Amino acid sequence: MASAAAAAAGASSLQSVRVVLRVRPLLPSETSSAAASPCVSLIGNRPGGEVTVQLKDQHTSRNECYKVDSYFGKEDRVSDIFDQEVSSLIPGIFDGINATVFAYGATGSGKTYTMQGSEELPGLIPLAVSTILARCTGTWCSVEISYYEVYLERCYDLLEPKAKEIMALDDKDGNLQLKGLAWVPVRSMEEFQEVYSIGVQRRKVAHTDLNDVSSRSHAVLSIRISNDTVKGKLNLIDLAGNEDNRRTYNEGIRLKESSKINSSLFALSNVISALKRNEPRVPYRESKLTRILQDSLGGNSRAVMIACLNPVEYQEAVHTLSLAARSGHMLTNMSSASKEQTPKVKVDMEAKLQVWLESKGKSKSIQRMNGLFSPTGCKTPSSMSHMKQPKSALVSSRTKAMDRDGGKIKKVLFDLAVHTPAKNTPRSNSRDEVKTIKKVVPPSLAPCIEDKSESPIRKALSPISSNVMALEQQIADDVNCPSSLEPKTPIGACNVVEKIPVGTPLDKFNALGSNLKESLIQQYLDFLNVANK
Ligand SMILES: Nc1ncnc2c1ncn2[C@@H]1O[C@H](COP(=O)(O)OP(=O)(O)OP(=O)(O)O)[C@@H](O)[C@H]1O
């Protein structure tokens, strides 16, 4: 048993990105819901090695298996995650090896709970700070923190709010420098609490349909240690949640935030994917988030991605775990039961698309889609019927949220004693391994795959784009259509529809303008990302 634990520790320190799954418990508001049966289960693990999880959609019989490095379920505490995944990174920082821990997942999946914690259960951030401070006690080592957020692709200091936007620049040696970022020395948990709680209150949060206190920015807490010879850094990142705006009904600024959040998370997934595949070029410059993390992701740095899941949201879970897939952890397989269902799944998907378009009043769009995909006569799948109806007004309650969180964190940090790691306890896993087979990409996807550098499955797993407004603007600009076009109306709808020739669906598609093609492809991919692939 001891040698297995040592092997596990060794493995974790050798891997550059570990993917850890964190499934939160059902919330009281969810347990009463009809759709409250969990969609995720642990089905197998190897001591010290990867674990296999299964996602199952209760509305269809679809299920998929994924491999991750470890699994934390509803009975596991944040301190368990810290002991098993984060504490092993800390000695490396004292040897100058940077590390990054980031919580990734849909809105409301428990990222802030995991990173920041609550009054009773401190999160990974306070646990890490207390462990680092304890290690520095009686040495010449100094500890400093910075805390900043990436909001709408701009970087702001949360400890020095009057400072200008933080710029990511390369110095003469090619090392990344965050110009304008404040580093505040901390010598005790009390000092840390004082500084951090102020920063937490400044972070941008808002009420959304899916989370009362939803983070609207990515927040990065960096802990830097320095002694005479070495500087090392640990980044602890609470990412904003990826959002499907067809569920959130975001509008205005919330929609704009959501669009930036989703595109930067996509950029992050590209970086992780490139790192896991040892690709020669890592696309750090695709977003501000990846750019500022350039010196902490890749190279000899270590990273732990905590993929957070809401246990009852199958589609979100698929989307979140797709990031793990991109980083080489997914079993690109389905159970044999689900293979038999592949044609049905495809039909359901098209029916869902029709229903969705109909619900948006897009009968013309349906006709055009029917030119691209085979027509179906299916009824609305039951899985669509549980979708939320839009609320008439979304109330921003940042002040409320700040009161709640700011107050809480202050207490958390005051109360926190230096964290003593608990002994690692092996998990009991009596579940049977499922037999898996290779996943099939529906042939109807083929014309949509334009990017030659990416595999079809990878493209199909792209994140949900929420650039509705930007897309509309682009459509209006590009084809000079009236600005009164409804959201998601395909490009050039006003001019192009009559010109579509008769012939095969592919002929019709090829005859469309490039903007219209791009729009249709994007819409189809968007749809696939929230429907069965
Ligand atoms: N492990 C857990 N145990 C109990 N409650 C939890 C747990 N994880 C999350 N929650 C609760 O779930 C709700 C949503 O969690 P949280 O705000 O952390 O989500 P999030 O992923 O940070 O969302 P967003 O991306 O919108 O900021 C909160 O009420 C939180 O207290």
The ligand as an SDF file (V2000), in Angstrom:
LIG
                    3D

 31 33  0  0  0  0  0  0  0  0999 V2000
  -18.7950   20.5140   -2.3990 N   0  0  0  0  0  0  0  0  0  0  0  0
  -19.8570   21.2840   -2.1270 C   0  0  0  0  0  0  0  0  0  0  0  0
  -20.6030   21.0610   -1.0460 N   0  0  0  0  0  0  0  0  0  0  0  0
  -21.6820   21.8230   -0.7630 C   0  0  0  0  0  0  0  0  0  0  0  0
  -22.1020   22.8610   -1.5260 N   0  0  0  0  0  0  0  0  0  0  0  0
  -21.3930   23.1590   -2.6150 C   0  0  0  0  0  0  0  0  0  0  0  0
  -20.2430   22.3900   -2.9890 C   0  0  0  0  0  0  0  0  0  0  0  0
  -19.7430   22.9010   -4.1300 N   0  0  0  0  0  0  0  0  0  0  0  0
  -20.5460   23.9400   -4.4420 C   0  0  0  0  0  0  0  0  0  0  0  0
  -21.5360   24.1010   -3.5430 N   0  0  0  0  0  0  0  0  0  0  0  0
  -22.5890   25.1260   -3.5840 C   0  0  0  0  0  0  0  0  0  0  0  0
  -23.0390   25.2310   -4.9420 O   0  0  0  0  0  0  0  0  0  0  0  0
  -23.3160   26.5770   -5.2890 C   0  0  0  0  0  0  0  0  0  0  0  0
  -22.5040   26.9760   -6.5010 C   0  0  0  0  0  0  0  0  0  0  0  0
  -21.1380   26.8770   -6.1600 O   0  0  0  0  0  0  0  0  0  0  0  0
  -20.0470   27.9470   -6.6540 P   0  0  0  0  0  0  0  0  0  0  0  0
  -20.5200   29.3520   -6.4710 O   0  0  0  0  0  0  0  0  0  0  0  0
  -18.7640   27.5620   -6.0120 O   0  0  0  0  0  0  0  0  0  0  0  0
  -20.0630   27.6220   -8.1990 O   0  0  0  0  0  0  0  0  0  0  0  0
  -19.0660   28.1910   -9.3180 P   0  0  0  0  0  0  0  0  0  0  0  0
  -18.6850   27.0210  -10.1300 O   0  0  0  0  0  0  0  0  0  0  0  0
  -17.9770   28.9880   -8.7150 O   0  0  0  0  0  0  0  0  0  0  0  0
  -20.0590   29.1180  -10.1530 O   0  0  0  0  0  0  0  0  0  0  0  0
  -19.6810   30.3870  -11.0930 P   0  0  0  0  0  0  0  0  0  0  0  0
  -18.8580   29.8970  -12.1970 O   0  0  0  0  0  0  0  0  0  0  0  0
  -21.0540   30.8510  -11.5590 O   0  0  0  0  0  0  0  0  0  0  0  0
  -19.0100   31.3880  -10.2140 O   0  0  0  0  0  0  0  0  0  0  0  0
  -22.9840   27.4060   -4.0610 C   0  0  0  0  0  0  0  0  0  0  0  0
  -24.1750   27.6210   -3.3580 O   0  0  0  0  0  0  0  0  0  0  0  0
  -22.0650   26.5020   -3.2380 C   0  0  0  0  0  0  0  0  0  0  0  0
  -22.1410   26.7710   -1.8680 O   0  0  0  0  0  0  0  0  0  0  0  0
  1  2  1  0
  2  3  1  0
  2  7  2  0
  3  4  2  0
  4  5  1  0
  5  6  2  0
  6  7  1  0
  6 10  1  0
  7  8  1  0
  8  9  2  0
  9 10  1  0
 10 11  1  0
 11 12  1  0
 11 30  1  0
 12 13  1  0
 13 14  1  0
 13 28  1  0
 14 15  1  0
 15 16  1  0
 16 17  2  0
 16 18  1  0
 16 19  1  0
 19 20  1  0
 20 21  2  0
 20 22  1  0
 20 23  1  0
 23 24  1  0
 24 25  2  0
 24 26  1  0
 24 27  1  0
 28 29  1  0
 28 30  1  0
 30 31  1  0
M  END
$$$$
